Amino acid sequence: MNTAIMSQGGRVVIPKQYREKLGVKEGDEVIWTEVDGQIVLTSRRQELERAERFFDRLMADYTGPSLADELITERRAESVREDEHE
């Protein structure tokens, strides 16, 4: 267990071993979350990777048409309609 002393303004230094483990350096954005009365610190990169894994699992069994292709088709049709009304 590591400890730290809170300084003026509520500042706490994240020990080097944890900064390295998180892959964060000065100027990086970190995210604080309260979970069951404890504060959890993650990096922005880790949260993005977690979200990507979530959506990958969510879409793993999807067998429908490409949602991106549908959106592109809709946008092109909308563009054609707009051109016709000009």
Secondary structure by P-SEA (a helix, b strand, c coil): cbbbbbcccccccccaaaaaaacccccbbbbbbbcccbbbbbcaaaaaaaaaaaaaaaacccccccaaaaaaaaaaaaaaaaaaac
